[in-house]
Amino acid sequence: MKTEQKIFDSVKMMRDIRNKLTKRYLNNPDLEMKDLEKIREKYHFHSKDDKQLSVYK
């Protein structure tokens, strides 16, 4: 029995994203830390060492 062809392949998409980010961060490891810091600021995540652990204070 033949199945229908996939319209969207999420596994392939995630592999492509992972490969792209790996290449980007291998050339510049500091860039990964900068990107992560931007994400933390955008979504109000704090490290365990910060005194402001809760966003809902």
Secondary structure, DSSP 8 states (H G I E B T S, - for coil): ------S--HHHHHHHHHHHHHHHHHH-HHHHHHHHHHHHHHTT---TTSS---TT-
